[in-house]
Amino acid sequence: MTSPLHFADALRQAARTATDPALPPTPAVRVIRDVHGRLRFAVDATEKSYAASGKATLEAGQAALGPWSGGATVLFRDQFSNPAAVFDSADWHFTRVPQGHDADGEPLDVRTVQLLDRQITGQDWLRTPAPGAHGQAHRVVFFGLKGGVGRSTALSLTAWGLARRGRRVLLVDFDLESPGLSSLVLPAEQVPEFGLVDWLVEDAVGQGAALLPGMVADSPLATGTPGSVRVATAMGREERDYLPKLARAYADVASPAGPQPLGARLRRLLEQLEAQEQADVVLIDSRAGLHDLAAVAITSLADSALLFATDGAQTWAGYRQLFAHWQRRPDVVSDVRERLKLVRALQPVKGGTERLKHFKQQAYQLFVGLYDDIPPEAPASASASASAPAAATASPAPFSPPEAEESAPHSPLRIRWSELFQEFDPRLHLGDGSAEPQDVELIFGELINWVHERCQEARP
């Protein structure tokens, strides 16, 4: 009895067909995967110009996909009214497709194909910024797979530490579905009139720009420092319609260049806030988990992305899923990996040395796939023409820091667990509450100094 073909099996089979050496060498066969996971071969050539034998091979491969076939025929350029919108899309990615293992458990080869993955959500995990698309300020994203690891407290006290070092800091709450940054860093009466959700719904009808002056407020975190901390919250003051607004916030909006997705809209908002506030550094409180908002923040917007982690199986399993998703797309990996930095959150005091050693080992095993599993011939840009020879596309520079390299993405910044900060209120002026400035520097100083140095390196 033939085993059923499942989701991952279908892509492996399609990759074998698309890279069949009997096919014409150019243009390379591409693969489109729709929102249900069904696959279709696409060729950037007219049907008449493509070899009949190649077409027959692809049609046979299409039929062999069974329930995962997106249609009986191959898609050619002349079948689209606007072929450039399909074949020149920025969402094509050279994707490495491992072919599994043989009967002895030995790994088979890896096929690389250009894949256009149509997804309902999660597309932004693969959307990296265009070359040179940097903001006016250094953007640092604080991300964790789950809550309860002290991420928001760390962000708040990093903002204080940077203000203490004379930086103009802008905090932005991207956690639209669980807004809470404002309650940490602003008294209720100082919350801005409008939040990010207000801008997203008003911008859809052309009124976003008018909200900008009312979206940011001063935080008392910066009291007594030579710098400043300004805050853009997810929810505005005295909000009564948050859920109806949130339900519309993720929608694409029309633009002269076509529909503008959430990621592009948030990038535009951030650029406008940076221009208005003239900040040195932007600290973004990301949505936790493998969510679209986190994808936008880490992959598309961050100059630096801090990945908060504790030494638990759930944490490592979650990050492995994310890293594997990137690892199969060499062009994405080469863009993202040097922007990442792991943070060892809530490091236990008891047995700290041995626990930290174990954490570092787990961290290196997690990251090493991003370093070493990039073949040297991998294309540097997924938007390169599929018809161009692989050798003509520039290869990414080798990046494989050793395990002991402290500046490497896998080497963690440490935040020790401290009872002092379990119920700490960042809105209190330090020295007037339960913590002193030296306490903050002791627990969070490694993180604060790292962010400060990154800002100096990028924009002195």
ABEGO torsion letter per residue (X at the ends): XBBBBBAAAAAAAAAAAAABAABBAOBBBBBBBBAAGBBBBBBBBBAAABBAAAAAAAAAAAAAAEAABAEABBBBAAABABAAAAAABAABBBBBBBAEBBAAGBBBBBBBBBBBBBBABGAAAABBBBBGBBBABBBBBBBBABBGAGAAAAAAAAAAAAAAAGBBBBBBBABAABBAAAAAABBAAABBABBAAAAAAAAAAGAAAAAAAAABBBBAAABGBABBBBBBBABBBGBAAAAAAAAAAABBBBBAAEBBBAAAAAAAAAAAAAAAAGBABBBBBBBBEBBAAAAAAAAAABABBBBBBBBBAAAAAAAAAAAAAAAABAAAAAAAAAABBBBBBGBBABGAAAAAAAAAAAAAAAAAAAAAABBAABBABAABBAABBAAABBBBBBBBBBAABAABAABBBBBBBBAAAAABBAABBBGABABBAAAAAAAAAAAAAAAAAAAAAABX
